[in-house]
Amino acid sequence: MQSEKTKQRTRALAKRLEFDDPDQRADSERHILIHVSQVLKDRTAPGIVAGYAPIRGEVDALKILTALYQQGYEISLPKIRKECKDRLEFGVHHPDAELLEGHHGILEPLPDRNLVLPEILLVPLLGFTPECQRLGYGAGHYDRTLAYFKSIHHKVLTIGLAYDFQKNDDLVVEKHDQPLDYIVTEKNIYSRYKGKSI
């Protein structure tokens, strides 16, 4: 019997896949980039930002990474490594760099790309709450990675990328689920801090 969380994942993925109008998606992603830039506007200097190669209707983080690269950010993409207990490592990326099909068919940097610790992490999701809880696919890669960053005292700003229709006030949230700092959509910037400083 499926758990309620599994049912929520199935419904959320189906809903996202229904959003398949290229012009609407492109317009939404332009507004999402504007909101990401607003979240980052007070940073004193560009840093290392990690994104992801989109699958199954996710917001296209590669476009956002390219825009941030043009603003002076160093960019990177995740790699899933079994030897790292299924948490993510991050390889340096360039907008024109060749990518390799990796775990789950997700594109990732070539093995020879240097590894970095990102200071900003753009995170994919299936659903979210206004309090910045995230519904992922269930593999736990991002939750383990964020828990690892905490264990080594590495501070990273987490920004979930979503369409506003992915908001769900009734998500099942478990103890191991790591909340994000912000979730940006084409309509809103949701903050876990509600005006408090990070």
C-alpha positions in Angstrom: 0.0 0.0 0.0 1.4 3.4 -1.0 2.2 5.9 1.7 0.5 9.4 1.6 3.9 10.9 0.8 4.4 8.5 -2.2 0.9 9.5 -3.4 1.8 13.2 -3.1 4.9 12.6 -5.2 2.9 10.8 -7.9 0.3 13.6 -8.0 2.9 16.4 -8.0 4.9 14.8 -10.8 1.8 14.3 -13.0 0.8 17.9 -12.4 4.2 19.3 -13.3 4.4 17.2 -16.5 1.0 18.7 -17.6 2.7 22.1 -17.7 4.2 21.6 -21.1 3.5 24.8 -23.0 7.1 26.0 -24.1 6.2 29.7 -24.1 4.6 29.6 -20.7 7.5 27.7 -19.3 10.0 30.1 -20.8 8.1 33.1 -19.4 7.9 31.5 -15.9 11.6 30.7 -15.9 12.4 34.3 -16.8 10.5 35.4 -13.7 12.1 32.7 -11.6 15.5 34.0 -12.6 14.5 37.5 -11.6 13.5 36.2 -8.2 16.7 34.3 -7.8 18.6 37.5 -8.5 16.5 39.3 -5.9 17.5 36.7 -3.3 21.2 37.1 -4.2 21.2 40.8 -4.6 22.7 41.6 -1.2 25.7 39.3 -1.5 28.9 41.3 -1.4 30.6 39.1 -4.0 29.7 36.3 -6.4 30.4 32.9 -5.0 30.2 29.2 -6.1 26.6 28.3 -7.0 25.4 24.7 -7.8 22.4 23.9 -9.9 21.2 20.8 -11.7 20.4 19.5 -15.1 16.6 19.4 -15.3 14.6 16.2 -15.8 10.8 15.4 -16.0 9.6 19.0 -16.3 11.8 20.6 -13.6 12.6 24.3 -13.7 15.6 24.6 -16.0 18.4 25.4 -13.6 21.0 25.3 -16.4 19.6 28.5 -17.9 19.8 30.2 -14.5 23.4 29.0 -14.0 24.4 30.4 -17.3 22.9 33.8 -16.3 24.7 33.7 -13.0 28.0 32.7 -14.7 27.7 35.8 -16.8 27.3 37.8 -13.6 30.6 36.4 -12.3 29.5 33.4 -10.3 31.5 30.1 -10.5 29.0 27.4 -11.4 28.8 23.7 -10.6 26.6 20.6 -11.1 26.0 17.7 -8.8 27.2 14.1 -9.1 25.8 11.2 -7.2 28.5 9.0 -5.8 27.8 5.6 -4.0 31.2 5.9 -2.2 29.9 9.1 -0.6 26.8 7.2 0.8 24.6 8.6 -2.0 25.1 12.3 -1.1 26.1 14.7 -3.8 29.5 16.0 -4.9 29.7 19.1 -7.1 31.9 19.4 -10.2 32.9 22.7 -11.7 30.8 23.5 -14.8 30.9 25.9 -17.7 27.9 26.8 -19.9 29.6 25.2 -23.0 31.0 22.2 -21.2 30.2 18.7 -22.2 28.1 16.7 -19.8 27.9 13.0 -19.1 24.8 11.0 -18.5 25.0 9.8 -14.9 22.8 8.3 -12.2 19.1 8.1 -13.1 20.0 9.5 -16.6 20.8 12.9 -15.1 23.5 14.9 -16.9 26.5 15.7 -14.7 30.1 17.0 -15.1 32.8 14.9 -16.6 34.9 12.9 -14.1 37.9 15.2 -14.6 36.1 18.4 -13.4 37.4 19.8 -10.1 35.2 19.3 -7.1 33.9 22.4 -5.1 31.8 23.1 -2.1 29.0 25.4 -3.3 28.0 28.4 -1.2 24.6 28.6 -3.0 22.6 25.6 -3.9 19.7 25.6 -6.4 17.5 22.7 -5.6 14.8 20.8 -7.7 11.6 19.7 -6.1 8.2 18.1 -6.7 6.3 20.2 -4.2 6.8 22.7 -1.4 5.1 24.4 1.5 5.2 28.2 2.0 7.5 27.5 5.0 10.1 26.1 2.5 9.7 22.4 3.2 10.4 20.4 0.1 9.0 17.3 -1.5 11.7 15.5 -3.5 11.7 12.2 -5.3 12.4 10.1 -2.2 16.0 9.1 -2.8 17.3 11.5 -0.1 20.3 12.8 -2.0 19.7 16.5 -1.1 18.7 15.7 2.5 21.9 13.7 3.0 24.0 16.4 1.3 22.6 19.2 3.5 23.0 17.1 6.6 26.6 16.5 5.6 27.2 20.2 5.1 25.9 20.9 8.6 28.2 18.2 10.0 31.3 19.8 8.5 30.0 23.3 9.4 29.8 24.4 5.8 27.2 27.2 5.3 25.2 27.0 2.1 22.3 29.1 1.0 19.6 26.8 -0.4 17.1 28.0 -3.0 14.4 25.7 -4.3 13.2 26.3 -7.9 9.6 25.7 -8.6 6.4 26.8 -10.4 3.8 28.3 -8.1 1.3 25.6 -8.8 3.6 23.2 -7.0 2.8 24.7 -3.6 1.1 22.4 -1.2 0.1 23.4 2.3 -0.5 19.7 3.3 2.8 18.1 2.5 3.9 15.1 4.6 7.1 16.3 6.4 9.4 13.8 8.1 12.1 14.3 10.7 15.0 13.8 8.2 13.5 16.3 5.6 15.8 19.3 5.4 13.9 22.7 4.9 15.3 25.1 2.3 16.2 28.8 3.0 14.1 30.1 0.1 11.8 28.7 -2.6 11.4 30.9 -5.7 8.6 30.6 -8.2 7.5 32.8 -11.1 5.1 34.6 -8.7 6.7 34.6 -5.3 9.8 34.4 -3.1 9.0 32.1 -0.1 11.4 32.5 2.8 11.8 30.2 5.8 12.8 33.2 7.8 9.9 35.6 7.2 11.9 38.7 7.4 14.5 37.4 9.8 18.2 37.4 8.8 19.8 34.1 8.0 
